[in-house]
């Protein structure tokens, strides 16, 4: 598929999606959100794709937020629809994606940019990254899941402070806050993230997918995460990957998972 605002590259079973509006610091306009949705949707069924890395083009920004120029004259109704559509099409879609999604945060991750990074399953940042939710400085609040996912990751007090001050934190503070798992040098970010993807891909893709579902269940209203875990655990016993994983272990050889 051809896109105007994103680039796709599949290599060694890793799909790298690069948001590519560098002149606008990769700000998320409607078209970009739709393209990202389409890219994730086709990656879901593409058997070649085992892990997705999402990053921004250039060294300056991952994503500097939702495109402010697009919603400057919106009514309350239009604003509500913008948030609801975005959450459904992209942010929740990524969070619940059945294959691992890693955000490689290569610069500013502000507003919708940080919300996108937080929707990913985990985050790795380069040392020049800067993160924040500056919406209240625009007379808004975060609308793409930021008020929910930031406290889950950094705790309520830190999230409140970041949201209320609209300030930015740097990569080392983000590491200290558990907002990112690792910080790398600028030119090592993608390689480091790909190595991480490689470690994940050595394991059963079916089990990894079930694990994503079980972990996410803890954050869903009205869902009992322990029950989800029991169900997914039970289902694992019916997979070819389970048979291969256990027989490889008992046979003292490396598992070659069929991914079923
Ligand atoms: N929406 C739309 N355009 C954006 C944008 C956004 N969120 N963030 C940056 N841009 C555009 C700027 O308008 C500018 O476009 P122009 O060259 O046509 O004027 C271009 O990207 C470069 O940004 P600029 O502000 O000149 O870069 P800078 O290095 O001086 O500042 C930031 C970088 C990230 C601090 C600054 O761009 C910024 O504060 N962006 C908005 C962040 C924000 O509030 N995000 C939350 C949105 S809800």
py3Dmol code that shows the C-alpha trace and the ligand (Angstrom):
import py3Dmol

protein = """\
ATOM      1  CA  UNK A   1       0.000   0.000   0.000  1.00  0.00           C
ATOM      2  CA  UNK A   2       1.286   3.500  -0.721  1.00  0.00           C
ATOM      3  CA  UNK A   3       1.083   6.210   1.927  1.00  0.00           C
ATOM      4  CA  UNK A   4       1.673   9.972   1.994  1.00  0.00           C
ATOM      5  CA  UNK A   5       2.673  10.409   5.630  1.00  0.00           C
ATOM      6  CA  UNK A   6       4.258   7.171   6.760  1.00  0.00           C
ATOM      7  CA  UNK A   7       6.995   4.845   5.541  1.00  0.00           C
ATOM      8  CA  UNK A   8       6.970   1.081   5.931  1.00  0.00           C
ATOM      9  CA  UNK A   9       9.894  -1.312   5.849  1.00  0.00           C
ATOM     10  CA  UNK A  10       9.758  -5.035   6.509  1.00  0.00           C
ATOM     11  CA  UNK A  11      13.043  -6.767   7.222  1.00  0.00           C
ATOM     12  CA  UNK A  12      13.761  -9.942   9.183  1.00  0.00           C
ATOM     13  CA  UNK A  13      10.068 -10.155  10.185  1.00  0.00           C
ATOM     14  CA  UNK A  14      10.162  -6.677  11.736  1.00  0.00           C
ATOM     15  CA  UNK A  15       7.840  -4.042  10.312  1.00  0.00           C
ATOM     16  CA  UNK A  16       9.192  -0.556  10.956  1.00  0.00           C
ATOM     17  CA  UNK A  17       6.599   2.167  10.554  1.00  0.00           C
ATOM     18  CA  UNK A  18       8.108   5.650  10.351  1.00  0.00           C
ATOM     19  CA  UNK A  19       5.855   8.666  10.695  1.00  0.00           C
ATOM     20  CA  UNK A  20       7.165  10.911   7.979  1.00  0.00           C
ATOM     21  CA  UNK A  21       6.102  14.555   8.216  1.00  0.00           C
ATOM     22  CA  UNK A  22       9.440  15.924   9.433  1.00  0.00           C
ATOM     23  CA  UNK A  23       8.619  19.531   8.463  1.00  0.00           C
ATOM     24  CA  UNK A  24       5.681  19.383  10.908  1.00  0.00           C
ATOM     25  CA  UNK A  25       7.697  17.391  13.438  1.00  0.00           C
ATOM     26  CA  UNK A  26       5.612  14.350  12.451  1.00  0.00           C
ATOM     27  CA  UNK A  27       2.428  15.843  13.939  1.00  0.00           C
ATOM     28  CA  UNK A  28      -0.532  13.499  13.672  1.00  0.00           C
ATOM     29  CA  UNK A  29      -3.189  14.811  11.322  1.00  0.00           C
ATOM     30  CA  UNK A  30      -6.286  12.822  10.416  1.00  0.00           C
ATOM     31  CA  UNK A  31      -4.744  11.407   7.282  1.00  0.00           C
ATOM     32  CA  UNK A  32      -1.698  10.149   9.189  1.00  0.00           C
ATOM     33  CA  UNK A  33      -3.903   8.502  11.806  1.00  0.00           C
ATOM     34  CA  UNK A  34      -5.885   6.782   9.039  1.00  0.00           C
ATOM     35  CA  UNK A  35      -2.702   5.644   7.305  1.00  0.00           C
ATOM     36  CA  UNK A  36      -1.316   4.297  10.578  1.00  0.00           C
ATOM     37  CA  UNK A  37      -4.568   2.421  11.135  1.00  0.00           C
ATOM     38  CA  UNK A  38      -4.348   0.919   7.645  1.00  0.00           C
ATOM     39  CA  UNK A  39      -0.706  -0.060   8.140  1.00  0.00           C
ATOM     40  CA  UNK A  40      -1.436  -1.778  11.467  1.00  0.00           C
ATOM     41  CA  UNK A  41      -4.514  -3.469  10.044  1.00  0.00           C
ATOM     42  CA  UNK A  42      -2.596  -5.029   7.185  1.00  0.00           C
ATOM     43  CA  UNK A  43       0.298  -5.950   9.518  1.00  0.00           C
ATOM     44  CA  UNK A  44      -2.172  -7.903  11.643  1.00  0.00           C
ATOM     45  CA  UNK A  45      -2.784 -10.465   8.928  1.00  0.00           C
ATOM     46  CA  UNK A  46       0.639 -10.315   7.273  1.00  0.00           C
ATOM     47  CA  UNK A  47       2.418 -13.474   8.424  1.00  0.00           C
ATOM     48  CA  UNK A  48       5.802 -11.999   7.566  1.00  0.00           C
ATOM     49  CA  UNK A  49       5.348  -9.395  10.320  1.00  0.00           C
ATOM     50  CA  UNK A  50       6.176 -10.638  13.812  1.00  0.00           C
ATOM     51  CA  UNK A  51       7.040  -7.378  15.600  1.00  0.00           C
ATOM     52  CA  UNK A  52       6.210  -3.753  14.789  1.00  0.00           C
ATOM     53  CA  UNK A  53       8.546  -0.855  15.582  1.00  0.00           C
ATOM     54  CA  UNK A  54       7.069   2.619  15.384  1.00  0.00           C
ATOM     55  CA  UNK A  55       9.291   5.675  15.126  1.00  0.00           C
ATOM     56  CA  UNK A  56       9.477   9.180  13.672  1.00  0.00           C
ATOM     57  CA  UNK A  57      11.511  10.455  10.754  1.00  0.00           C
ATOM     58  CA  UNK A  58      14.470  12.737  11.377  1.00  0.00           C
ATOM     59  CA  UNK A  59      16.370  13.170  14.610  1.00  0.00           C
ATOM     60  CA  UNK A  60      14.232  15.925  16.064  1.00  0.00           C
ATOM     61  CA  UNK A  61      10.853  14.361  16.696  1.00  0.00           C
ATOM     62  CA  UNK A  62       9.072  11.095  17.269  1.00  0.00           C
ATOM     63  CA  UNK A  63       5.734  12.941  17.036  1.00  0.00           C
ATOM     64  CA  UNK A  64       5.190  16.513  18.306  1.00  0.00           C
ATOM     65  CA  UNK A  65       1.511  15.885  18.976  1.00  0.00           C
ATOM     66  CA  UNK A  66      -1.810  15.961  17.234  1.00  0.00           C
ATOM     67  CA  UNK A  67      -1.829  18.463  14.369  1.00  0.00           C
ATOM     68  CA  UNK A  68      -2.978  21.634  16.105  1.00  0.00           C
ATOM     69  CA  UNK A  69      -3.768  23.417  12.822  1.00  0.00           C
ATOM     70  CA  UNK A  70      -6.427  20.826  12.052  1.00  0.00           C
ATOM     71  CA  UNK A  71      -8.587  21.246  15.144  1.00  0.00           C
ATOM     72  CA  UNK A  72      -8.085  24.939  15.995  1.00  0.00           C
ATOM     73  CA  UNK A  73     -11.708  25.817  15.068  1.00  0.00           C
ATOM     74  CA  UNK A  74     -13.465  22.638  16.232  1.00  0.00           C
ATOM     75  CA  UNK A  75     -16.708  22.663  18.244  1.00  0.00           C
ATOM     76  CA  UNK A  76     -17.099  20.525  21.412  1.00  0.00           C
ATOM     77  CA  UNK A  77     -18.917  17.899  19.342  1.00  0.00           C
ATOM     78  CA  UNK A  78     -16.161  17.768  16.738  1.00  0.00           C
ATOM     79  CA  UNK A  79     -13.521  17.629  19.483  1.00  0.00           C
ATOM     80  CA  UNK A  80     -15.247  14.683  21.107  1.00  0.00           C
ATOM     81  CA  UNK A  81     -15.461  12.872  17.787  1.00  0.00           C
ATOM     82  CA  UNK A  82     -11.763  13.566  17.091  1.00  0.00           C
ATOM     83  CA  UNK A  83     -10.736  11.907  20.364  1.00  0.00           C
ATOM     84  CA  UNK A  84     -13.146   8.980  19.989  1.00  0.00           C
ATOM     85  CA  UNK A  85     -12.130   8.256  16.382  1.00  0.00           C
ATOM     86  CA  UNK A  86      -8.431   8.535  17.163  1.00  0.00           C
ATOM     87  CA  UNK A  87      -8.649   6.287  20.195  1.00  0.00           C
ATOM     88  CA  UNK A  88     -10.550   3.640  18.268  1.00  0.00           C
ATOM     89  CA  UNK A  89      -8.555   3.768  15.031  1.00  0.00           C
ATOM     90  CA  UNK A  90      -5.078   4.092  16.414  1.00  0.00           C
ATOM     91  CA  UNK A  91      -4.362   4.293  20.127  1.00  0.00           C
ATOM     92  CA  UNK A  92      -6.525   1.425  21.391  1.00  0.00           C
ATOM     93  CA  UNK A  93      -5.832  -0.475  18.181  1.00  0.00           C
ATOM     94  CA  UNK A  94      -2.096  -0.332  18.896  1.00  0.00           C
ATOM     95  CA  UNK A  95      -2.499  -1.100  22.613  1.00  0.00           C
ATOM     96  CA  UNK A  96      -4.534  -4.221  21.799  1.00  0.00           C
ATOM     97  CA  UNK A  97      -2.480  -5.212  18.771  1.00  0.00           C
ATOM     98  CA  UNK A  98      -1.862  -8.982  18.879  1.00  0.00           C
ATOM     99  CA  UNK A  99       1.793  -8.638  17.829  1.00  0.00           C
ATOM    100  CA  UNK A 100       4.375  -6.753  19.899  1.00  0.00           C
ATOM    101  CA  UNK A 101       4.571  -3.023  19.168  1.00  0.00           C
ATOM    102  CA  UNK A 102       7.676  -1.173  20.363  1.00  0.00           C
ATOM    103  CA  UNK A 103       7.924   2.621  20.212  1.00  0.00           C
ATOM    104  CA  UNK A 104      11.420   3.866  19.341  1.00  0.00           C
ATOM    105  CA  UNK A 105      11.186   7.422  20.662  1.00  0.00           C
ATOM    106  CA  UNK A 106      13.744   9.446  18.709  1.00  0.00           C
ATOM    107  CA  UNK A 107      13.065  13.041  19.825  1.00  0.00           C
ATOM    108  CA  UNK A 108      10.011  15.050  20.896  1.00  0.00           C
ATOM    109  CA  UNK A 109       7.106  12.828  21.946  1.00  0.00           C
ATOM    110  CA  UNK A 110       4.494  15.371  22.948  1.00  0.00           C
ATOM    111  CA  UNK A 111       0.738  15.181  23.329  1.00  0.00           C
ATOM    112  CA  UNK A 112      -0.571  12.634  20.831  1.00  0.00           C
ATOM    113  CA  UNK A 113       3.048  11.594  20.233  1.00  0.00           C
ATOM    114  CA  UNK A 114       3.571  10.532  23.813  1.00  0.00           C
ATOM    115  CA  UNK A 115       0.085   9.016  23.790  1.00  0.00           C
ATOM    116  CA  UNK A 116       1.058   6.925  20.763  1.00  0.00           C
ATOM    117  CA  UNK A 117       4.306   5.844  22.430  1.00  0.00           C
ATOM    118  CA  UNK A 118       2.321   4.937  25.562  1.00  0.00           C
ATOM    119  CA  UNK A 119      -0.176   2.905  23.519  1.00  0.00           C
ATOM    120  CA  UNK A 120       2.743   0.789  22.259  1.00  0.00           C
ATOM    121  CA  UNK A 121       3.587  -2.237  24.404  1.00  0.00           C
ATOM    122  CA  UNK A 122       6.805  -0.642  25.600  1.00  0.00           C
ATOM    123  CA  UNK A 123       9.141   2.212  24.781  1.00  0.00           C
ATOM    124  CA  UNK A 124      12.833   2.696  24.074  1.00  0.00           C
ATOM    125  CA  UNK A 125      14.152   6.260  23.803  1.00  0.00           C
ATOM    126  CA  UNK A 126      17.235   7.893  22.402  1.00  0.00           C
ATOM    127  CA  UNK A 127      19.050  10.222  24.778  1.00  0.00           C
ATOM    128  CA  UNK A 128      17.757  13.349  22.978  1.00  0.00           C
ATOM    129  CA  UNK A 129      14.095  12.378  23.533  1.00  0.00           C
ATOM    130  CA  UNK A 130      11.771  14.776  25.314  1.00  0.00           C
ATOM    131  CA  UNK A 131       8.347  13.747  26.514  1.00  0.00           C
ATOM    132  CA  UNK A 132       5.308  15.563  27.804  1.00  0.00           C
ATOM    133  CA  UNK A 133       1.584  16.144  27.613  1.00  0.00           C
ATOM    134  CA  UNK A 134       1.351  19.912  26.948  1.00  0.00           C
ATOM    135  CA  UNK A 135      -2.392  19.992  26.166  1.00  0.00           C
ATOM    136  CA  UNK A 136      -3.431  22.199  29.092  1.00  0.00           C
ATOM    137  CA  UNK A 137      -1.131  24.897  27.697  1.00  0.00           C
ATOM    138  CA  UNK A 138      -3.496  24.932  24.698  1.00  0.00           C
ATOM    139  CA  UNK A 139      -6.672  24.964  26.805  1.00  0.00           C
ATOM    140  CA  UNK A 140      -7.227  21.238  26.205  1.00  0.00           C
ATOM    141  CA  UNK A 141      -6.673  17.977  27.999  1.00  0.00           C
ATOM    142  CA  UNK A 142      -5.005  14.900  26.501  1.00  0.00           C
ATOM    143  CA  UNK A 143      -7.598  13.152  24.304  1.00  0.00           C
ATOM    144  CA  UNK A 144      -5.834  10.095  22.957  1.00  0.00           C
ATOM    145  CA  UNK A 145      -5.627   8.124  26.192  1.00  0.00           C
ATOM    146  CA  UNK A 146      -2.982  10.217  27.962  1.00  0.00           C
ATOM    147  CA  UNK A 147      -4.915  10.812  31.172  1.00  0.00           C
ATOM    148  CA  UNK A 148      -5.344   7.044  31.526  1.00  0.00           C
ATOM    149  CA  UNK A 149      -2.076   5.560  30.290  1.00  0.00           C
ATOM    150  CA  UNK A 150       0.340   8.062  31.843  1.00  0.00           C
ATOM    151  CA  UNK A 151      -0.754   7.329  35.457  1.00  0.00           C
ATOM    152  CA  UNK A 152      -0.617   3.586  34.682  1.00  0.00           C
ATOM    153  CA  UNK A 153       3.029   3.943  33.679  1.00  0.00           C
ATOM    154  CA  UNK A 154       4.439   6.624  35.976  1.00  0.00           C
ATOM    155  CA  UNK A 155       1.971   6.717  38.888  1.00  0.00           C
ATOM    156  CA  UNK A 156      -0.792   9.210  39.610  1.00  0.00           C
ATOM    157  CA  UNK A 157       1.258  11.947  41.279  1.00  0.00           C
ATOM    158  CA  UNK A 158       3.889  12.147  38.553  1.00  0.00           C
ATOM    159  CA  UNK A 159       1.206  12.011  35.847  1.00  0.00           C
ATOM    160  CA  UNK A 160      -0.749  14.791  37.527  1.00  0.00           C
ATOM    161  CA  UNK A 161       2.391  16.910  37.712  1.00  0.00           C
ATOM    162  CA  UNK A 162       3.320  16.300  34.064  1.00  0.00           C
ATOM    163  CA  UNK A 163      -0.213  16.994  32.847  1.00  0.00           C
ATOM    164  CA  UNK A 164      -0.836  20.057  35.045  1.00  0.00           C
ATOM    165  CA  UNK A 165       2.524  21.726  34.400  1.00  0.00           C
ATOM    166  CA  UNK A 166       2.454  20.813  30.679  1.00  0.00           C
ATOM    167  CA  UNK A 167       6.217  20.405  31.060  1.00  0.00           C
ATOM    168  CA  UNK A 168       8.630  18.091  29.302  1.00  0.00           C
ATOM    169  CA  UNK A 169      10.900  15.475  30.817  1.00  0.00           C
ATOM    170  CA  UNK A 170      14.103  14.266  29.221  1.00  0.00           C
ATOM    171  CA  UNK A 171      15.058  10.672  28.451  1.00  0.00           C
ATOM    172  CA  UNK A 172      16.883  10.027  31.721  1.00  0.00           C
ATOM    173  CA  UNK A 173      13.943  11.266  33.768  1.00  0.00           C
ATOM    174  CA  UNK A 174      11.587   9.197  31.601  1.00  0.00           C
ATOM    175  CA  UNK A 175      13.745   6.170  32.420  1.00  0.00           C
ATOM    176  CA  UNK A 176      13.602   6.973  36.107  1.00  0.00           C
ATOM    177  CA  UNK A 177       9.790   7.333  35.830  1.00  0.00           C
ATOM    178  CA  UNK A 178       9.463   3.929  34.063  1.00  0.00           C
ATOM    179  CA  UNK A 179       7.972   5.718  31.101  1.00  0.00           C
ATOM    180  CA  UNK A 180      10.662   4.175  28.885  1.00  0.00           C
ATOM    181  CA  UNK A 181      12.476   0.890  29.448  1.00  0.00           C
ATOM    182  CA  UNK A 182      15.858   1.828  27.968  1.00  0.00           C
ATOM    183  CA  UNK A 183      17.743   4.874  26.750  1.00  0.00           C
ATOM    184  CA  UNK A 184      20.249   4.600  23.908  1.00  0.00           C
ATOM    185  CA  UNK A 185      22.598   6.889  22.069  1.00  0.00           C
ATOM    186  CA  UNK A 186      20.874   8.675  19.202  1.00  0.00           C
ATOM    187  CA  UNK A 187      22.333   6.594  16.395  1.00  0.00           C
ATOM    188  CA  UNK A 188      21.879   3.295  18.242  1.00  0.00           C
ATOM    189  CA  UNK A 189      18.145   3.551  18.866  1.00  0.00           C
ATOM    190  CA  UNK A 190      16.885   1.524  15.923  1.00  0.00           C
ATOM    191  CA  UNK A 191      19.532  -1.182  16.175  1.00  0.00           C
ATOM    192  CA  UNK A 192      18.899  -1.561  19.901  1.00  0.00           C
ATOM    193  CA  UNK A 193      15.145  -1.770  19.276  1.00  0.00           C
ATOM    194  CA  UNK A 194      15.634  -4.319  16.501  1.00  0.00           C
ATOM    195  CA  UNK A 195      17.777  -6.445  18.805  1.00  0.00           C
ATOM    196  CA  UNK A 196      14.990  -6.343  21.352  1.00  0.00           C
ATOM    197  CA  UNK A 197      12.523  -7.403  18.646  1.00  0.00           C
ATOM    198  CA  UNK A 198      14.902 -10.254  17.791  1.00  0.00           C
ATOM    199  CA  UNK A 199      14.836 -11.497  21.391  1.00  0.00           C
ATOM    200  CA  UNK A 200      11.034 -11.480  21.360  1.00  0.00           C
ATOM    201  CA  UNK A 201      10.875 -13.328  18.044  1.00  0.00           C
ATOM    202  CA  UNK A 202      12.865 -16.261  19.423  1.00  0.00           C
ATOM    203  CA  UNK A 203       9.799 -17.101  21.506  1.00  0.00           C
ATOM    204  CA  UNK A 204       6.402 -18.457  20.545  1.00  0.00           C
ATOM    205  CA  UNK A 205       4.473 -15.743  18.710  1.00  0.00           C
ATOM    206  CA  UNK A 206       1.198 -17.351  19.797  1.00  0.00           C
ATOM    207  CA  UNK A 207       2.242 -17.246  23.448  1.00  0.00           C
ATOM    208  CA  UNK A 208       3.504 -13.665  23.133  1.00  0.00           C
ATOM    209  CA  UNK A 209       0.162 -12.662  21.667  1.00  0.00           C
ATOM    210  CA  UNK A 210      -1.731 -14.374  24.509  1.00  0.00           C
ATOM    211  CA  UNK A 211       0.539 -12.634  27.028  1.00  0.00           C
ATOM    212  CA  UNK A 212      -0.268  -9.212  25.522  1.00  0.00           C
ATOM    213  CA  UNK A 213      -3.965  -9.997  25.899  1.00  0.00           C
ATOM    214  CA  UNK A 214      -3.595 -11.149  29.506  1.00  0.00           C
ATOM    215  CA  UNK A 215      -1.470  -8.171  30.584  1.00  0.00           C
ATOM    216  CA  UNK A 216      -3.871  -5.736  28.900  1.00  0.00           C
ATOM    217  CA  UNK A 217      -6.826  -7.358  30.672  1.00  0.00           C
ATOM    218  CA  UNK A 218      -5.622  -5.781  33.911  1.00  0.00           C
ATOM    219  CA  UNK A 219      -6.344  -2.347  32.456  1.00  0.00           C
ATOM    220  CA  UNK A 220      -9.773  -3.049  31.004  1.00  0.00           C
ATOM    221  CA  UNK A 221     -12.910  -2.050  32.843  1.00  0.00           C
ATOM    222  CA  UNK A 222     -15.115  -4.948  33.841  1.00  0.00           C
ATOM    223  CA  UNK A 223     -12.561  -7.590  32.848  1.00  0.00           C
ATOM    224  CA  UNK A 224     -11.011  -9.926  35.386  1.00  0.00           C
ATOM    225  CA  UNK A 225      -7.345 -10.145  34.400  1.00  0.00           C
ATOM    226  CA  UNK A 226      -6.711 -13.273  36.453  1.00  0.00           C
ATOM    227  CA  UNK A 227      -9.558 -15.012  34.622  1.00  0.00           C
ATOM    228  CA  UNK A 228      -8.181 -13.882  31.261  1.00  0.00           C
ATOM    229  CA  UNK A 229      -4.801 -15.262  32.297  1.00  0.00           C
ATOM    230  CA  UNK A 230      -6.302 -18.638  33.286  1.00  0.00           C
ATOM    231  CA  UNK A 231      -8.166 -18.863  29.969  1.00  0.00           C
ATOM    232  CA  UNK A 232      -5.152 -17.869  27.861  1.00  0.00           C
ATOM    233  CA  UNK A 233      -2.898 -20.210  29.880  1.00  0.00           C
ATOM    234  CA  UNK A 234      -5.310 -23.081  29.222  1.00  0.00           C
ATOM    235  CA  UNK A 235      -5.551 -22.278  25.517  1.00  0.00           C
ATOM    236  CA  UNK A 236      -1.754 -22.378  25.207  1.00  0.00           C
ATOM    237  CA  UNK A 237      -1.840 -26.114  25.874  1.00  0.00           C
ATOM    238  CA  UNK A 238      -3.705 -26.645  22.598  1.00  0.00           C
ATOM    239  CA  UNK A 239      -1.114 -24.900  20.407  1.00  0.00           C
ATOM    240  CA  UNK A 240       1.594 -26.452  18.230  1.00  0.00           C
ATOM    241  CA  UNK A 241       4.018 -23.925  19.737  1.00  0.00           C
ATOM    242  CA  UNK A 242       3.431 -25.434  23.184  1.00  0.00           C
ATOM    243  CA  UNK A 243       4.150 -28.939  21.862  1.00  0.00           C
ATOM    244  CA  UNK A 244       7.314 -27.707  20.141  1.00  0.00           C
ATOM    245  CA  UNK A 245       8.480 -25.591  23.108  1.00  0.00           C
ATOM    246  CA  UNK A 246       8.098 -28.344  25.673  1.00  0.00           C
ATOM    247  CA  UNK A 247       9.469 -31.149  23.489  1.00  0.00           C
ATOM    248  CA  UNK A 248      12.464 -28.991  22.515  1.00  0.00           C
ATOM    249  CA  UNK A 249      13.166 -28.300  26.184  1.00  0.00           C
ATOM    250  CA  UNK A 250      12.874 -31.968  27.151  1.00  0.00           C
ATOM    251  CA  UNK A 251      14.937 -33.000  24.109  1.00  0.00           C
ATOM    252  CA  UNK A 252      17.617 -30.447  25.009  1.00  0.00           C
ATOM    253  CA  UNK A 253      17.405 -28.670  21.682  1.00  0.00           C
ATOM    254  CA  UNK A 254      16.433 -25.180  20.531  1.00  0.00           C
ATOM    255  CA  UNK A 255      12.735 -24.713  19.824  1.00  0.00           C
ATOM    256  CA  UNK A 256      11.661 -24.022  16.259  1.00  0.00           C
ATOM    257  CA  UNK A 257       8.192 -22.604  16.796  1.00  0.00           C
ATOM    258  CA  UNK A 258       5.657 -23.093  14.008  1.00  0.00           C
ATOM    259  CA  UNK A 259       3.756 -20.006  15.234  1.00  0.00           C
ATOM    260  CA  UNK A 260       0.435 -21.841  15.561  1.00  0.00           C
TER     261      UNK A 260
END
"""
ligand_1 = """\
48
LIG
N 0.756 20.491 15.255
C 0.953 21.144 14.109
N 2.139 21.620 13.726
C 3.181 21.403 14.522
C 3.071 20.727 15.746
C 1.781 20.242 16.112
N 1.572 19.555 17.227
N 4.279 20.679 16.347
C 5.126 21.307 15.522
N 4.479 21.741 14.422
C 5.033 22.483 13.272
C 5.273 23.952 13.613
O 4.080 24.688 13.473
C 6.312 24.290 12.559
O 5.662 24.448 11.316
P 6.059 25.707 10.352
O 7.521 25.494 10.052
O 5.174 25.513 9.152
O 5.798 26.946 11.127
C 7.137 23.025 12.457
O 6.314 21.974 12.949
C 8.416 23.058 13.276
O 8.064 23.358 14.638
P 8.721 24.565 15.466
O 7.763 24.953 16.528
O 9.181 25.631 14.546
O 9.993 23.812 16.082
P 10.753 24.195 17.417
O 12.006 23.376 17.413
O 10.879 25.668 17.568
O 9.805 23.681 18.607
C 8.335 22.108 19.730
C 9.557 22.311 18.781
C 8.023 20.622 19.703
C 8.712 22.552 21.122
C 7.147 22.935 19.197
O 6.967 22.642 17.820
C 5.858 22.658 19.899
O 5.649 23.113 21.011
N 4.910 21.928 19.238
C 3.593 21.694 19.743
C 3.622 20.646 20.824
C 2.234 20.433 21.388
O 1.644 21.287 22.004
N 1.708 19.225 21.152
C 0.431 18.826 21.663
C -0.629 19.022 20.649
S -2.214 18.580 21.295
"""
view = py3Dmol.view(width=600, height=400)
view.addModel(protein, "pdb")
view.setStyle({"model": 0}, {"cartoon": {"style": "trace"}})
view.addModel(ligand_1, "xyz")
view.setStyle({"model": 1}, {"stick": {}})
view.zoomTo()
view.show()
